[in-house]
Each structure stands twice: as C-alpha cells, then as structure tokens.
Amino acid sequence: MNALEYLKTYAKYENNYKIREEVMQKVNEYLRRVEEIAGPATSGDHAAMPKGGEGSGKAEANNK
C-alpha cells in the first residue's frame, strides 16, 4: 500500500492536470485490483476457507 500513497502524494503536487488525472486513474485501477484479489480473503466469508486445514488435528488432540 505504500506505493499507492507515494502515487497519491505525487498526484497532489503535480502541476499538470492531465498527468495528475492519469496518475489518479492508475491509483484507482490498482485499488480495484487489490479489492478483487484480497476481497474474498478479507470479507469475513468463511465458506471459501477449507475445513480442517494444517494443524487442525493437533489442536483437537491437545484439548482431549
């Protein structure tokens, strides 16, 4: 996310309106892509997660 912050700062101080708009379009495009990729993993939807992943047997064995 740091790269996007740098691009936003660059766009903030860019004097050329056309370049500023192009940079902000790229920032928005990158944000949409991040949301598409990270969306299902961070949305809290546990249906996409596999049941009984790594280490699940050890936790149950220690509790018994």
Summary of the structure (lengths in Angstrom):
residues: 64
radius of gyration: 20.7
end to end distance: 43.0
largest distance: 67.1
contacts: 106
relative contact order: 0.08
helix: 77%
strand: 0%
